[in-house]
Amino acid sequence: MGAKRKEYVSIFIITSLILLISGCANYGKLRVESRNVNIASTKSSAKYSEKMTIDKLVNNWQDYDIYYSGYRRDRATGIMFDPKKDDLRLLGDWWEKIDSKESLDFVLKWINFPTTFYEIIPLYSMIGPGEKVYGYMYTPFVHVTFKQVDEKSMYVYYLEWTGTGPGPDDFE
């Protein structure tokens, strides 16, 4: 009877591992591309990057479909850059389109507003199955959930802001 129990436990463990691995296989992951270190009370920043930077994305903003997450532009929690020139797509129900350089600058101003909670804001590449880069995410959040919808699309979940408080416009 002990051998039979070991067999059932082994089957249970193997089945659980297979389900766990296959269940997580369709989720994307974030990889840090660069970090923008905000220095309070100055407009300068130190950059650490060999690849993509937020400055490169902003300077070439017309090459991307750009969206922000947050309940208003002045309470944005993240910016998502989806390259127009590839056949991969980033989707999301609660992401609002940014369609001008002025709007992008405004949302960046909010996200870059220095707080005591974080000072280093990373730019992430959004990696899907097969290590394909679907786009970029600029956010102070360390956890973003996105899942494969089909062969060429990833669904990005909402980045919920849980705090309140002053924004950059409150101090001008």
C-alpha positions in Angstrom: 0.0 0.0 0.0 2.9 2.4 0.6 4.3 1.8 -2.9 0.9 2.6 -4.4 0.7 5.9 -2.4 4.1 6.9 -3.6 3.0 6.3 -7.2 -0.1 8.5 -6.8 2.0 11.2 -5.2 4.5 11.1 -8.0 1.8 11.3 -10.6 0.2 14.2 -8.8 3.5 16.1 -8.6 4.4 15.5 -12.2 0.9 16.5 -13.4 1.0 19.7 -11.2 4.4 20.7 -12.6 3.2 20.2 -16.2 0.1 22.3 -15.6 2.1 25.0 -13.8 4.6 25.2 -16.6 2.0 25.2 -19.4 -0.2 27.7 -17.6 2.6 30.2 -17.2 4.0 29.7 -20.7 1.6 32.2 -22.3 2.5 35.1 -20.0 4.9 37.8 -21.0 7.8 39.1 -18.9 9.5 42.4 -18.4 13.2 42.9 -18.9 14.9 46.1 -17.8 16.2 48.0 -20.8 17.4 51.2 -19.0 16.9 53.2 -15.9 16.2 56.9 -15.6 17.3 58.1 -12.2 15.3 61.2 -11.2 17.2 63.8 -9.3 14.9 65.8 -7.1 14.8 69.6 -7.8 16.7 69.4 -11.1 15.8 68.5 -14.6 18.9 66.4 -15.2 19.0 62.7 -14.9 21.7 60.0 -15.1 21.1 57.3 -17.8 22.2 53.7 -17.7 21.6 52.1 -21.0 23.2 50.4 -23.9 19.9 49.6 -25.7 16.6 51.5 -25.8 16.0 54.5 -23.5 13.0 56.6 -22.8 14.6 59.5 -24.6 15.0 57.5 -27.8 11.3 56.5 -27.6 10.2 60.0 -26.9 12.3 61.4 -29.7 10.8 58.8 -32.1 7.3 58.9 -30.7 5.6 58.8 -34.1 7.1 55.3 -34.7 5.0 53.9 -31.9 1.4 53.5 -30.9 1.6 54.9 -27.4 -0.9 54.4 -24.5 -1.0 55.3 -20.9 -2.6 53.5 -17.9 -4.2 55.4 -15.1 -7.6 56.9 -14.3 -6.5 60.3 -15.6 -3.5 61.6 -17.6 -2.2 63.4 -14.5 -2.4 60.2 -12.5 -0.7 57.9 -15.1 0.8 54.7 -13.8 2.7 53.6 -17.0 3.3 54.3 -20.6 3.3 51.5 -23.2 5.1 51.9 -26.6 4.0 49.5 -29.3 6.2 49.7 -32.4 4.2 50.4 -35.6 6.7 48.7 -37.9 6.4 45.2 -36.6 3.5 42.7 -36.9 3.2 42.2 -33.1 0.4 44.0 -31.1 -0.1 45.1 -27.5 -3.8 45.2 -26.5 -5.5 46.4 -23.4 -9.0 47.6 -22.4 -8.0 50.3 -19.9 -5.1 51.8 -21.8 -5.7 55.3 -23.3 -4.1 56.4 -26.6 -1.6 59.2 -26.6 -1.7 60.9 -30.0 0.5 63.9 -29.6 4.0 64.8 -28.4 2.4 67.3 -25.9 0.2 64.6 -24.4 3.2 62.3 -24.1 5.3 65.0 -22.4 2.4 65.7 -20.0 2.1 62.0 -19.0 5.9 61.7 -18.7 6.0 64.7 -16.4 3.5 63.0 -14.1 5.4 59.7 -14.0 8.7 61.3 -13.5 7.5 63.4 -10.6 9.9 62.5 -7.8 8.4 60.8 -4.8 9.9 59.2 -1.7 8.6 55.8 -2.8 10.8 55.4 -5.9 13.4 57.4 -7.6 14.6 54.9 -10.3 12.1 54.5 -13.1 13.0 51.7 -15.4 12.2 51.3 -19.1 11.2 47.7 -19.7 11.1 45.7 -22.9 8.0 43.6 -23.0 9.0 40.0 -23.9 6.6 37.5 -25.2 6.8 33.8 -26.2 9.9 33.0 -28.2 11.7 36.0 -26.6 10.1 38.4 -29.0 10.0 42.1 -28.0 6.4 43.2 -28.3 7.1 46.8 -27.1 8.3 48.9 -24.2 6.8 49.9 -20.8 7.9 52.9 -18.8 6.6 52.5 -15.3 7.7 52.6 -11.7 5.7 49.4 -11.1 7.8 46.3 -10.8 5.0 43.9 -11.7 3.0 44.1 -15.0 0.8 41.3 -16.2 0.4 40.6 -19.9 -0.7 37.4 -21.6 -0.6 36.0 -25.1 -3.9 36.3 -27.0 -2.8 34.8 -30.2 0.4 34.3 -32.2 1.0 38.1 -32.6 -0.9 39.8 -29.8 -0.3 40.3 -26.0 -3.1 41.6 -23.7 -1.7 44.0 -21.1 -3.6 44.4 -17.9 -4.4 47.7 -16.2 -1.8 49.2 -13.9 -3.9 50.3 -11.0 -2.8 53.4 -9.0 -3.6 52.8 -5.3 -2.2 56.1 -4.0 -3.3 59.7 -4.0 -1.5 62.8 -3.5 0.0 65.8 -5.2 1.2 65.8 -8.7 3.8 67.9 -10.6 1.3 70.6 -11.4 0.5 71.2 -7.7 4.0 72.7 -7.2 4.3 75.1 -10.1 
